[in-house]
Structure formats: structure tokens, C-alpha cells
Amino acid sequence: AGWVGPDVVDPSVAVMAPVAVASTPSGAIELSVSAGNTVTDNNVIALHDDTTTRQWLQPNGTWGSFNWQNAVLDAPGGTAVNWTHDVTLPPGNYGFATRVTDTSGNQTRAPWRAFGAS
């Protein structure tokens, strides 16, 4: 095989759940994402409370300034990976962002996903 060259293709990313502007029961909520293109294990998610605190969920479960949280992939380094991020939320309006990085450092962000918990 000949020389292929560097990977310049951004990874693909799709938010699977919750559906956009969905109203889910408050309590345990699963955020689910699917990505492709030899994705690394430093993929992240950021969850925002839109109604009460206007702050971002921290890794320890408190709310504060903006931050990205690492996601746990089902197949790190695979060409098609999925991950879920379980959170417990009180009633309110929320949204989250997802950033995916492949093994060559190329990044893609999924569109902002808003949802409600009731």
C-alpha cells in the first residue's frame, strides 16, 4: 500500500437522546451520543441548567462555571463509538453540547441540544 497522508477528516457526531426539545421525567436522564472516525477517549459533554442557576454541571454533581466533562466510550479508538452520560436532574430546562475528537486531533461539535425535565 502507498502512503496515505495525514487524517484531515473531522469525526462525525450525532446526539441520540434525549430528542430535541423533549420533555423527559426529572431524575435519572441519559444523554446519548454516537460518533465515527477512529474516535479517542477524550470526548466530552457539557450540560447547562437554563432555568434556575444558569450554570454548568460539574464532574462532582454540583453546578458552576463552564466545563467539559469526559465521556466514557463503549469502544475507545473504534471507528464507530457510542457513549452515554447519566445525570440526575430536578425539573427545569436544560441543554448540552458535545465535542468529539479523533485520534489525529480533528474535532467536531454536535449542535446544541435543548430538553426539559418535568
N, C-alpha and C positions, 0 to 999 in steps of 0.2 A: 504494500500500500504506500502511496505517496504522502508527502507532507500535507497535513490538513490545514494548519494555521490556527490562530487563536480563536477561542469561542467568543463571538461578539453578539450572540443571540440572547436576548433577555428571556428570563424564565416566564412561563405562563402562570397565571393565578386566577382562581375563581372562588368566591365565597359561596359555600353551600348552605349554611344555616347560621342564624335564622334568615328567613327570606326578608327582603327589603320591606321596611315599614311594618313588619309583622308585629302583632301583639302576642307575646308569649306569657305564660304564667310566671309570676315572680318566683324567686327561689333559685334552684339549680338550673342554669341555662347553658347549653352547649353551643359554642361558636365553632363552626367547622369550615375548613379551607382545603382546597385541592390545588396542587402546583405541579409543574413539569419542567424538565431540562436540567437534570443532574443537580438537584437542589441540595444545598448544605443544611446543616442542623442549626444555623443561627437565624432562622426565620422567626419573625416576631409579629406581635399583635399589640395594639394599643386600644384600650377601652375607655370611653369618655362618658361621664354622667352629665346629661344635657339639662336636667331639670333642677336638682336641688343644690349640688355643690359646684357644678361646672368644673370638676376636677377629673383627674385620670386615675384609673385603678393601678395600685402599686403591687409588686410581687407578694407583699406580705398581707394583702387584702384590704389595706387602708386606701384612702384617696388622697391625692396630692398633685404635684406638678407633672407635666407631660413626661412619659417614659414609654419605651418599647419593652415588652416582656417576651422572653424566649418561648417558643412553642416547641413541643415535643413531637417530632416527626414519626410516622409509622415506619418509614424506611429511609433513614438518613443517607444521602448520596445517591438515592434512586432517581431514575428519570421521571417517575411519576410518584408523588408523595401526597399524603393527606395528613392533616393534624386536627385535633380538636382541643379546645381550651374551655374547660368547665369553670363557670363562675356562679356565685350565688348573689343575686341582686334583689333589692327591695323594689316595690313598684316605682316606675318612673320611665323616662325616655332616655335611651342610650344610643351610642353609636360606636363603631370600631373601625380601625384601619389595619391593614395587613401589608407587610413588606416582605418580599421573597428575594433571597439571594442565591445565585447558583454558584457552583464550585469555581468559576472564573471571576467572581465578584460582580457580575451583572445583576442589576436589581430591577424589580417591578413592584409597584404598589397596586393593590386592588382598589377599586372605587370605594369611597366611604359607604358603610352600611349602617343605616339607622334602624332601630327597632324599639319597641316598647315592652315593658314588663308590667303586668297588671295583677 
